[in-house]
């Protein structure tokens, strides 16, 4: 029984002690991979040569994506500028229209034409009616 307890104890101790070396191995793998990428050593490997076309394709897609985002940002800026100009022109149209309406009032016309000697008619307009049968 003691031997079984020792056997179980040693398995537990081995299980507890095993994850520590795996962490070191993982750290070493990541460190080595990081240094290979920075040094450019990964490009000399056979798998990198086989995947060169795919890597270039991904790089081209990334460039197209970046160019597309710059293009859409430029269009968004143009839309903002044009909409501000349109609002400004609408305000100008409304103010010009209100000035015209004010200037074309009968009282304003009378006041302006008073200096020229023209006077407003006080008699109502008369309508002349003719018969269509009497035309000859």
Buried (B, 14 or more C-beta within 10 A) or exposed (E): EEEEEEEEEEEEEEEEEEEEEEEEEEEEEEEEEEEBEEEEEEEEEEEBEEEEEEEEEEEEEEEEEEEEEEEEEEEEEEEEEEEEEEEEEEEEEEEEEEEEEEEEEEEEEEEEEEEEEEEEEEEEEEEEEEEEEEEE
